[in-house]
Every structure is written in structure tokens, then in C-alpha cells.
Amino acid sequence: MFRIIGTFILVYLIFRVLTAYVFPWIVKWYLNRAKKKFYEQNPQAAESQHRKKKGDMTITYKDNTTRPDTEGLGEYTDFEDIKE
């Protein structure tokens, strides 16, 4: 009986240590690796991120010279509610 209880306590303590220290370290390592791989594949993203200073704000506007193609969408129908 004591052996089973001791095994459960040991498994619980190992699980607590893993979730508190080991798993966060593994996730941080994996995310850093993925970030490095992303910036290797997209160097323009790394350049734009490094040029900005902390607190700087940039506003980019969309070019409104091109309009969406509205041909073939049908005609507009205005509906009104009828009170009975």
C-alpha cells in the first residue's frame, strides 16, 4: 500500500517539476528556433523590425486608385418593410 502511494507521490512531483521548469524551457527553445527559421526565409521582415525604435508608430495607407470590379454582380434592390 505504501509503495503505491509513494509511486503516486513521486509521479506527481516529477510532473510538477516538468511542468514548472522543463516544458517552458522546451517551448521557449522551439519558438526561438521557429523565429530564426522564419527570419531566414523572410529577410525583409527582419529588416523592417530592426529599423523601428521602441514606441515609434507608422501609418500605412492603402492605395485607393484601383477599384474592385463590380461588373456581373447584379443590380441593387431596395427592400422596404410592409406593415400589415
Backbone torsions as a table, in degrees:
resi	resn	phi	psi	omega
1	MET	NA	-44.7	179.9
2	PHE	-66.2	-31.1	-179.5
3	ARG	-66.8	-40.5	179.2
4	ILE	-67.5	-45.1	179.1
5	ILE	-63.4	-42.2	177.8
6	GLY	-62.8	-38.3	178.3
7	THR	-65.2	-44.0	178.0
8	PHE	-62.0	-42.7	179.2
9	ILE	-64.4	-42.1	179.1
10	LEU	-63.9	-44.5	178.5
11	VAL	-63.0	-41.2	178.6
12	TYR	-62.1	-45.5	-179.4
13	LEU	-66.0	-40.3	177.3
14	ILE	-63.1	-42.9	178.4
15	PHE	-61.8	-41.3	178.8
16	ARG	-63.0	-42.6	179.6
17	VAL	-66.0	-42.7	179.6
18	LEU	-62.1	-45.4	-177.5
19	THR	-72.2	-27.3	-177.5
20	ALA	-86.0	-32.9	-172.6
21	TYR	-122.4	-47.0	-170.8
22	VAL	-78.3	-48.8	-178.1
23	PHE	-61.6	-44.7	176.9
24	PRO	-61.7	-37.1	178.1
25	TRP	-64.5	-42.1	179.4
26	ILE	-64.4	-42.3	179.6
27	VAL	-65.0	-43.0	178.9
28	LYS	-62.5	-43.2	178.7
29	TRP	-61.9	-44.6	-179.0
30	TYR	-65.1	-42.6	179.9
31	LEU	-66.8	-39.2	176.4
32	ASN	-63.5	-39.6	178.0
33	ARG	-65.2	-42.0	178.7
34	ALA	-66.9	-38.5	178.5
35	LYS	-64.5	-42.4	179.0
36	LYS	-63.0	-42.6	179.2
37	LYS	-65.1	-39.2	178.9
38	PHE	-62.9	-46.2	-178.7
39	TYR	-70.4	-25.3	173.4
40	GLU	-69.4	-36.7	-179.9
41	GLN	-81.2	-24.7	-178.2
42	ASN	-128.2	75.7	-176.7
43	PRO	-65.5	-26.1	179.2
44	GLN	-66.5	-28.2	177.7
45	ALA	-70.1	-36.8	179.2
46	ALA	-68.8	-38.5	179.7
47	GLU	-64.9	-44.6	-178.0
48	SER	-68.8	-29.7	-180.0
49	GLN	-74.4	-36.4	-176.7
50	HIS	-78.0	-22.4	-179.3
51	ARG	-73.7	-28.9	-176.8
52	LYS	-77.0	140.1	174.2
53	LYS	-94.9	160.2	-179.4
54	LYS	-64.6	128.0	179.0
55	GLY	93.9	-10.2	178.3
56	ASP	-71.8	145.3	179.3
57	MET	-125.9	134.7	176.4
58	THR	-122.6	142.8	178.0
59	ILE	-119.4	124.5	176.8
60	THR	-115.2	135.9	-179.4
61	TYR	-106.7	144.6	176.8
62	LYS	-77.4	147.4	178.0
63	ASP	-76.9	116.8	-176.4
64	ASN	-94.3	12.2	-178.3
65	THR	-73.3	-27.5	178.8
66	THR	-97.1	132.0	179.6
67	ARG	-107.1	149.2	179.3
68	PRO	-67.3	151.6	180.0
69	ASP	-75.8	115.7	-178.4
70	THR	-103.8	3.7	178.3
71	GLU	-68.5	137.9	174.9
72	GLY	80.3	10.4	179.5
73	LEU	-86.5	-12.2	-178.5
74	GLY	103.9	-175.2	-178.9
75	GLU	-109.6	157.2	-177.5
76	TYR	-79.3	134.0	176.5
77	THR	-122.4	125.7	-179.7
78	ASP	-97.8	119.7	-179.7
79	PHE	-100.5	143.4	177.0
80	GLU	-123.5	145.8	176.1
81	ASP	-78.7	137.2	178.1
82	ILE	-108.8	123.8	178.0
83	LYS	-88.7	130.4	-178.4
84	GLU	-99.9	NA	NA
